[in-house]
Amino acid sequence: MKLLPMIAATTLSLLLGTALVACAQQADDRPASPGTSASVPSAGSPAPSPAATCAGASPSTSPPSPEPPPASPDAAVVFDGDSLTAGFMLPAAESYPAQLMATLPPSITWANVAVSGQIWPQLLADADTDVDDRYDDRRAANVVVVWAAANDLATGFSAQEILDNARRYCEQRRQRGFRVIILSMYPLQPKDADAEYDQVRREYNDLLRAGWPEFADGLVDVAADDRLGDDSGPERAAYFLDLVHLTAAGYGVVADCVRPVLVGLLER
């Protein structure tokens, strides 16, 4: 794909990163984000009652019953993706997952396993351990929120190839038992920075909008948001650190977009 020199010199070095940077950040990004184990008010289930004891009951010579497993939280969310989910260049608390979860009940556990520089095939390769191992069938809800495509667009994948990989990722997570939310991709800043990139991005978003009900449980159409998306005005520049990465305020916009879709799934 023909990329502008500005993208080749700046965006690709930040967005894709070198293999060493991606590996180094993987170690930083993988730990689970803070969370507690309790009930989500909208989907709570009563905690198991402690075993009753009877005064005066005859002693038993049988071995004591094993302790029941600890109660599992009623909901957990795993965020997966690339630098746009990892919050590259910003403190962890300013990533969109951290900003989003700060507005939801602290009883919902969550983890951000995104790694800067990843493309969809890498997400697919890592998901068995990074995402699927976090599934717990005792929960009322296990949700994955996934956002990728920026690096795929920058490295020459076609719109159909990107969608096919996204579909495969979502289908595999749903087979595991997760509910899946996927996000569309907003334009670069400025929007005309690379015409070929933007054409493929639009094609991918159109395919995603048409097909997501077949393989996901929710779509967050960031590209349709009037602050960051296709129809946003020149004031959108205030939300960007560079051609693709967002400021804390920009990630706050993404958190605003994701919140109603995530809450809707958790309340089902």
N, C-alpha and C positions, 0 to 999 in steps of 0.2 A: 504494500500500500504506500502511496506517496504521502509522506507526512511533512508538514512545514518544518523548517530548521528549528523554529522556536520550540516545537513539540519534541523534536528529536533531542534538542540540547537540554531542555528543562523537564517537560512533562514525563518523558520516558524514564529519565533518571530518577524522578521522584515516584512516578506511578508504578513502573516496573521494578526498579531497584536492581542492584546486582544480586547474584545468588547469595553472596555473603550477607547482604543486608536483610534479604528475605528470611534466611535461616536464623539470623540473629533476632529478628523481630518475632519470628515464630515462637521462640522461647519466651519472649516477653509477653506475647499476646495470648498464649494458650491458657493461663490459669483462669479458673472460673472467677467471674465478677461477684461482688458481694451479694449475698442473699441470705434469707433465713428460711426455715422450714416451718410453715404454719398453714393456715387455710386462706384461700381466696374467698372473700365474703360471698361472691356470686355463685361459687360452685363448691362450697365446702361440704365435707362429709364428716360425720361425727367421729371423733377419735375413739379408738378402742378403749373400753372400760377396763380399769385394772382388775386383776383377779380378786374375787371376794374371798375373805377369810372368815371362818366361823369360830367363835369362841367356844371352847370345850370340845372341838372336833377331835377325833382320835388321831394320834400321830400316824403318819404313813411311812412305810418302810421303802416305798418306791422312790426312785430318784426324782428330784424336783423337775417340773416342766421347764423346758427351755424358755428363756426370755423372748417375748414377741419381738419381731423386728421393729425398729423405730418407725413411727408414723412418717409417711412420705408427704412432702408438700403437695398441695392440690394442683399446682401448676408450675411449669418451668419453661423458660424460653432460652433457646440457643441462637445466637447471632453469628452468621458465617458470611464470609466474603473477602474482599480485598482491602486496600488502604482506606477506602471510603467508609468501611465499617470499623476498621481498626482505629480510625481517627489519627492517621499518620500526620506527624508534625505538631500534634496537639497533646496536652495532658489527657490521660485516659478518661478523666471525669467529663471531658468536653466532647467525647465521641457521641455519635447519635444514640447508640444503645444506652450509654450511661445517662444521657439527658432524658431519654424516654423513660427508662425504668425508675428514675428519681421521681417521676410523677405518678407512678402506679403503686399499689399497696406493697409494702416491703415484704409481705409474705410470699411474693412470687420470686422464686429463685431464678437466676439467670447467669449466662456465661457468654463472653465474647471471644470466639475462637478464630476470628478473621486474621489473615496474614497479608501484609502489604505485598503487592506485586503478583498476586495469584490470578490465574485464569481459570475458567470453568473446569478444564481437565484436571487441574491440580486440586480444586475443591472436591471433585469426584474421587480422586485418589486418597484424599485425607479423611473423608467423611466417615468411613467405617469406625475409625478410632476417635476422631475429634468430635464427632457429632453423635453417631449412633450409640456409642457406649454411655451416653448421658440419658438415654431413654429409660424411663421407669414406668412399667405398666400399672403400678399402684396409683399413679397420678390421674387426676381427672383430665388434665391437658398437658401434652408435650408439644411444644411449638418450635419450629425452626423459621427464622426470618433470614432470608438469603439475598445478597445483593452483589452481583458481579456483572461483568461485560466490558468495563472500561479498558482493562488490559487486553482483552480479546479483540476489541475494536482497534486498539493501537498496534496490535501485532499481526493484523491481516486476516483474521477469521471472517468468513462471510456471515451475513445475518442468519441464514439458515443453520449454519454450523453452530453459531452461538446459541440459538434457540434449542437445537437438538441436545446440546450438552446441558443446558439449563433444565430441559424436560427430563433428561435422564437423572440428573441430580435430585430433582423434586420427586420423581416417581420412586426412587430408591428410598428416600426419607419417609415417604408415605407408606411404603411397604413395611418399613420398620415400625410404623405406628404413629409417626409425627404428623401434625398438621403443618402445612407449609405456606408461608407468605413469601412472595417474590416481588422485587422492585424493578421498575423500569429505569432507564439511564437518561439523565439530563444532558443538555448540550455543554460543550466546552465553553470557556470564557476567554475571549469573546466567541460568540456563537459561530462566527465565520472563520475561525482559526484554521480549520482544515475541512474543506468541502467534502472530500471523499469519506473521511471519518464520519462526518455528520450524516451523509447519505446512508451509510450502513447502519449507523445508530438508529435513524428513523425507521429503516426497514425492520430492524430487530424489534424495536418497540411496537411496531404495527403487528408483527407476528406474535409477540407476547400478548398483546391486548386481545387478539383474536383467539389464541389457543390456551391461555392459562387455565380456564375452568377444567380442562381435560387432565391436568397434572398438578394443580396447586389448589389451595383452599382460600387464597386471597391474593389480590394484586394491589400494590401501592404504586400508583402511577406518578412518580416524582416528575417525570417529563411533562406532565400536564399541570403541574403546580405553577401559579402565576408569578411566583417569586424566583424560581429556579429553572422552570421548564421552557418549552419551545416558544411560548408567547410572552415570556418575561421581558421586561424592558431593560434599559441600560443600568438601572439602579441595582441589577443583579450582581454587578461587579463587586459590590460591598460584601457579598457572601463568599467570595473566593480568595484563597491564598495564592493560587497560581492558575494555570489553565484548567485544572480539573479538581484539585483538592479544595475543601471548604474551610471557612472559619468556624469558630464555635457557634456563631449565629446561624451560619449556613447549615450546620448539622442540627441545630435547633429546628430549622424548617423541616428537615427530613424526619426528625422525631415527631413533629406535629402531623406529618403525613402518615406515618406508620401507626400512631396511637389508636385511631378509631378502628382500623382493621384488626389490630392485635387484640384490642379490648373485645371486639365483636366475637373473635374466635374463642377467647377465654371464657366468655359468658354463655357459650352454646351449651 
